[in-house]
Structure formats: structure tokens, C-alpha cells
Amino acid sequence: MAKAKSPTPEPDRPAEDRFFRWDGTTLVVNILGKPAAREDAIGKVRGRQLMVSVTAAPKLGRATDHMVRFLAREFGVPPAAITAVFGRMNVNKQLRIENPARLPDVFGT
């Protein structure tokens, strides 16, 4: 499980170069999903996207739904606090996470 960290912006990188940004208390994250993986995991940053692997098959948005439930646990929020802005049925997606209680280490804050 991820360490608890305070949700603050990353000061040394311009916003357009990051895989995430803050919109008030909502975290907006660009995701590159990997469905049908061996395990659910938050991976490395690739360009302006965060790799997230999930075990669910990419069928009718089920992998994204599974990803939302997995990320809800990682960020300490209920699944209803995570919204797919776009890409529900695509590996490229953007998620909005309302009031995350903690941030995984990859956020570097």
C-alpha cells in the first residue's frame, strides 16, 4: 500500500510536463492503462502518463471500472470519488480523483 503523503503540487516541473495536475482539491491524472495484466499495480511515469496495470480484461469498460476500484484503495477514497473524464474504453484515459487522502510514491510529493 502507498505511503500517506500530503497532496501538494510538484514545484520543480512545469504543469504541462507532468502526468498530473491539481484542480483545487481534485487530482487530475493522465493514465496509460494495461488491461489483462498479472497484477494490479501502479507503474512508472511514461512521458505525460502514469502506467497503471489491472487484471481485468478490456471488455465493455470493465478494465477501467476495475482500475477505478483499485485506485480508490490506493488513494484512500471511495470509488465514487474517481471519475473518468475520457478514455473509459481506451488505454489512454484521464481520471479525476476528488480529495485524495494519500498519494502513491510515484507522485513524488
The 8 nearest C-alpha neighbors of each residue, nearest first, counted from 0:
[[1, 73, 2, 103, 72, 3, 74, 104],
 [2, 0, 103, 73, 3, 104, 102, 101],
 [1, 3, 4, 103, 0, 104, 102, 101],
 [2, 4, 101, 102, 1, 5, 100, 103],
 [5, 3, 101, 102, 2, 6, 108, 103],
 [4, 6, 7, 101, 3, 108, 102, 100],
 [5, 7, 4, 102, 101, 8, 108, 99],
 [8, 6, 5, 108, 9, 21, 4, 10],
 [9, 7, 10, 21, 6, 20, 108, 19],
 [8, 10, 11, 108, 12, 7, 107, 106],
 [11, 9, 12, 8, 13, 7, 14, 108],
 [10, 12, 9, 13, 8, 14, 17, 16],
 [13, 11, 10, 14, 9, 16, 17, 15],
 [12, 14, 15, 16, 11, 17, 10, 9],
 [13, 15, 16, 17, 12, 20, 19, 9],
 [14, 16, 13, 17, 18, 47, 12, 20],
 [17, 15, 14, 13, 47, 12, 18, 46],
 [18, 16, 19, 47, 14, 15, 12, 13],
 [17, 19, 47, 48, 29, 28, 49, 16],
 [20, 18, 28, 17, 27, 29, 26, 21],
 [21, 19, 27, 26, 14, 22, 28, 18],
 [20, 22, 26, 23, 25, 27, 24, 8],
 [23, 21, 25, 24, 26, 20, 27, 95],
 [22, 24, 25, 21, 26, 98, 97, 20],
 [23, 25, 98, 22, 97, 26, 21, 99],
 [26, 24, 97, 22, 96, 23, 98, 21],
 [25, 27, 21, 96, 95, 20, 22, 28],
 [26, 28, 95, 20, 19, 94, 21, 25],
 [29, 27, 19, 94, 93, 18, 30, 26],
 [30, 28, 93, 48, 18, 92, 19, 49],
 [31, 29, 49, 48, 92, 93, 91, 32],
 [30, 32, 50, 91, 90, 48, 49, 51],
 [33, 31, 90, 51, 52, 50, 30, 34],
 [32, 34, 52, 51, 53, 36, 90, 35],
 [35, 33, 53, 36, 56, 57, 55, 62],
 [34, 36, 54, 56, 55, 53, 33, 37],
 [37, 35, 54, 53, 38, 34, 52, 33],
 [38, 36, 54, 35, 39, 53, 52, 34],
 [39, 37, 54, 36, 53, 40, 52, 35],
 [38, 40, 53, 52, 54, 36, 37, 41],
 [41, 39, 52, 51, 42, 38, 53, 50],
 [40, 42, 51, 50, 52, 43, 39, 49],
 [43, 41, 50, 51, 40, 49, 44, 52],
 [44, 42, 50, 49, 45, 105, 41, 51],
 [43, 45, 49, 48, 50, 46, 42, 47],
 [46, 44, 48, 47, 49, 43, 50, 31],
 [45, 47, 48, 44, 18, 16, 17, 49],
 [46, 48, 18, 17, 45, 16, 29, 49],
 [49, 47, 18, 29, 30, 45, 46, 31],
 [48, 50, 44, 30, 31, 45, 43, 29],
 [49, 51, 42, 31, 43, 32, 30, 44],
 [52, 50, 41, 32, 42, 40, 33, 31],
 [53, 51, 33, 40, 39, 32, 36, 34],
 [54, 52, 39, 34, 36, 55, 38, 66],
 [53, 55, 35, 36, 38, 39, 37, 34],
 [56, 54, 62, 35, 53, 34, 65, 57],
 [55, 57, 35, 62, 34, 58, 54, 61],
 [58, 56, 62, 34, 61, 60, 55, 59],
 [57, 59, 60, 61, 56, 62, 88, 55],
 [60, 58, 61, 88, 57, 62, 87, 63],
 [59, 61, 88, 63, 62, 58, 87, 64],
 [62, 60, 64, 63, 59, 58, 65, 57],
 [63, 61, 55, 65, 57, 64, 60, 56],
 [64, 62, 66, 65, 60, 61, 87, 67],
 [63, 65, 61, 67, 66, 62, 60, 68],
 [64, 66, 62, 68, 63, 67, 61, 69],
 [67, 65, 63, 69, 64, 68, 70, 62],
 [66, 68, 64, 70, 65, 69, 71, 78],
 [67, 69, 71, 65, 78, 66, 70, 64],
 [70, 68, 66, 71, 67, 72, 65, 73],
 [71, 69, 73, 67, 72, 68, 66, 74],
 [70, 72, 76, 68, 78, 74, 69, 73],
 [73, 71, 75, 70, 69, 74, 76, 68],
 [72, 74, 70, 71, 75, 1, 0, 69],
 [75, 73, 101, 71, 99, 72, 76, 102],
 [76, 74, 72, 100, 73, 71, 101, 99],
 [77, 75, 71, 74, 99, 80, 78, 72],
 [76, 78, 79, 80, 71, 75, 72, 81],
 [79, 77, 71, 80, 68, 81, 67, 76],
 [78, 80, 77, 81, 82, 76, 71, 67],
 [81, 79, 97, 78, 77, 96, 76, 82],
 [82, 80, 96, 79, 95, 78, 67, 97],
 [81, 83, 95, 94, 84, 80, 96, 79],
 [82, 84, 94, 85, 93, 87, 95, 81],
 [85, 83, 93, 94, 82, 95, 86, 92],
 [84, 86, 92, 83, 93, 87, 94, 91],
 [87, 85, 92, 89, 88, 91, 93, 90],
 [86, 88, 89, 60, 63, 85, 83, 92],
 [89, 87, 60, 86, 59, 90, 63, 57],
 [88, 90, 86, 91, 87, 92, 32, 60],
 [89, 91, 32, 31, 92, 33, 86, 88],
 [92, 90, 31, 89, 86, 30, 32, 93],
 [93, 91, 86, 30, 85, 29, 90, 31],
 [92, 94, 29, 84, 28, 85, 30, 83],
 [93, 95, 83, 28, 82, 84, 27, 96],
 [94, 96, 27, 82, 81, 26, 25, 97],
 [97, 95, 81, 26, 25, 80, 99, 27],
 [96, 98, 25, 80, 99, 26, 95, 24],
 [97, 99, 24, 25, 100, 96, 26, 76],
 [100, 98, 74, 101, 97, 76, 75, 96],
 [99, 101, 75, 74, 98, 76, 102, 3],
 [102, 100, 3, 74, 4, 99, 75, 5],
 [101, 103, 4, 74, 3, 104, 106, 6],
 [102, 104, 1, 105, 106, 2, 101, 73],
 [103, 105, 106, 107, 102, 1, 2, 108],
 [104, 106, 107, 103, 43, 44, 42, 102],
 [107, 105, 104, 108, 103, 102, 9, 19],
 [108, 106, 105, 104, 9, 103, 102, 4],
 [107, 106, 9, 7, 4, 6, 5, 8]]
